[in-house]
């Protein structure tokens, strides 16, 4: 096999490089906005924040679904090894960077737009902290699956899959309705 062949390793490395490049470009563009367009900055930061949240949530909803199927796959099987690659790439290439961007831009918005005031904002931040805890649990689970140490059945992962959904619904209600 030639050194330039498209093996799963090289394909994964290329995908990670593309994800890192996209994040780098986003950071550079955000920096340029801070410098050249401070009057329109708030709306641009809000747009970037929403994009990051959507990306984070897509991964948070998909990863436990992968675990549902991975839990039923025989350890060491081709199917199990494929799930390991998918889970690792999803976590490292999408979920982790999206969470970081969500936090960075979200905290800036909370500071600049609301000076961290408002009961709804405090409740939202608390729920985002909980979402980050779920993120941590899923990250640890990716490692356990990678080491063939998962002990949880598919039913567990089906229930875990609902947690990000419930948190997302509550967060959106707080942001849109601002009930207190």
C-alpha positions in Angstrom: 0.0 0.0 0.0 1.4 3.4 -0.9 2.2 6.1 1.6 -0.5 8.4 0.1 -3.3 5.8 0.3 -6.5 6.9 2.1 -6.5 4.6 5.1 -8.8 5.3 8.0 -5.8 6.8 9.9 -4.9 9.2 7.2 -8.5 10.0 6.5 -9.1 10.7 10.2 -6.0 12.9 10.4 -7.1 14.9 7.4 -10.5 15.4 8.8 -9.0 16.6 12.1 -6.7 19.0 10.2 -9.7 20.4 8.3 -11.6 20.8 11.6 -8.7 22.6 13.2 -8.3 24.8 10.1 -12.0 25.7 10.2 -11.7 26.6 13.9 -8.6 28.6 13.2 -10.3 30.5 10.4 -13.2 31.2 12.7 -11.0 32.5 15.5 -9.1 34.8 13.0 -12.3 36.1 11.6 -13.6 36.8 15.1 -10.4 38.6 15.9 -10.8 40.7 12.8 -14.4 41.5 13.8 -13.2 42.7 17.2 -10.6 44.9 15.5 -12.4 46.3 12.5 -16.2 46.2 13.2 -16.7 46.8 16.9 -20.2 48.4 16.2 -21.5 45.2 14.6 -19.5 42.8 16.8 -22.3 41.8 19.2 -24.5 40.4 16.4 -21.6 38.6 14.8 -20.6 37.1 18.1 -24.2 36.0 18.7 -24.3 34.4 15.2 -21.0 32.5 15.9 -22.3 31.5 19.3 -25.5 30.1 17.8 -23.5 28.2 15.1 -21.3 26.7 17.8 -24.3 25.7 19.9 -25.9 24.0 17.0 -22.7 22.1 16.3 -22.2 21.1 19.9 -25.8 19.9 20.2 -25.6 17.9 17.0 -22.7 16.0 18.4 -24.2 15.7 21.9 -27.3 14.2 20.4 -25.5 11.9 18.0 -22.7 10.5 20.3 -25.0 8.6 22.7 -26.9 7.2 19.7 -23.6 5.8 18.5 -23.1 4.3 22.0 -26.5 2.6 21.7 -25.3 0.6 18.7 -21.8 0.2 19.9 -23.0 -1.3 23.2 -24.6 -4.1 21.2 -21.6 -4.7 18.9 -19.2 -7.6 19.8 -16.0 -6.4 21.3 -13.1 -6.5 18.8 -15.5 -6.8 15.8 -15.1 -4.7 12.7 -18.3 -3.0 13.7 -17.0 -2.1 17.2 -13.7 -0.8 15.8 -15.7 1.4 13.3 -17.8 2.8 16.1 -14.6 3.6 18.1 -13.3 5.7 15.1 -16.6 7.4 14.6 -16.9 8.3 18.3 -13.4 9.6 18.6 -13.7 11.8 15.5 -17.0 13.1 16.5 -15.8 14.1 20.0 -12.4 15.5 18.9 -13.4 17.1 15.6 -16.8 18.5 16.4 -18.1 18.3 20.0 -15.0 19.5 21.8 -14.2 22.5 19.6 -17.9 23.4 19.4 -18.2 23.4 23.2 -15.2 25.6 23.6 -16.5 28.1 21.1 -19.9 28.0 22.7 -18.4 28.9 26.1 -16.0 31.5 24.8 -18.6 33.4 22.8 -21.4 32.8 25.2 -19.5 34.2 28.2 -18.6 37.2 26.1 -22.3 37.7 25.2 -23.3 37.4 28.8 -20.8 40.0 29.8 -21.2 42.4 27.0 -25.0 42.1 26.5 -26.2 41.6 30.1 -23.3 42.3 32.4 -24.0 38.8 33.9 -27.4 40.1 35.3 -30.7 38.4 35.1 -32.1 35.3 36.8 -32.8 33.7 33.5 -29.1 34.1 32.5 -27.9 32.6 35.8 -30.3 29.6 35.2 -29.1 29.3 31.6 -25.5 29.3 32.7 -26.2 26.6 35.3 -27.9 24.4 32.7 -24.9 24.9 30.3 -22.6 23.8 33.2 -24.8 20.7 33.5 -24.6 20.2 29.7 -20.8 20.5 30.0 -21.0 17.8 32.8 -22.9 15.5 30.4 -20.2 16.3 27.8 -17.5 15.2 30.3 -19.4 11.9 30.9 -19.7 11.2 27.2 -16.0 12.0 26.8 -15.1 9.5 29.5 -17.4 7.0 27.8 -15.6 7.4 24.5 -12.4 6.4 26.3 -14.2 3.4 28.0 -15.6 2.2 24.7 -12.1 2.7 23.0 -10.6 0.4 25.7 -13.5 -2.1 25.4 -14.5 -1.3 29.1 -18.1 -0.2 28.5 -20.4 -2.0 31.0 -23.6 0.0 30.3 -26.3 -1.6 28.1 -27.9 0.0 25.1 -30.9 0.9 27.2 -28.7 3.1 29.4 -27.4 5.0 26.4 -31.0 5.5 25.1 -31.8 7.2 28.3 -28.6 9.2 28.4 -29.5 10.3 24.8 -32.5 12.2 26.2 -30.5 14.3 28.7 -29.0 16.8 26.2 -32.4 17.2 24.6 -34.1 18.1 27.8 -31.3 20.5 28.8 -31.4 22.1 25.3 -35.2 22.7 25.5 -34.8 24.3 28.9 -32.0 26.5 27.8 -33.8 27.7 24.6 -36.9 28.5 26.7 -34.8 30.6 29.1 -33.1 32.4 26.3 -36.2 33.2 24.3 -38.8 33.7 27.0 -36.5 35.1 29.8 -39.1 34.1 32.4 -37.3 35.7 35.3 
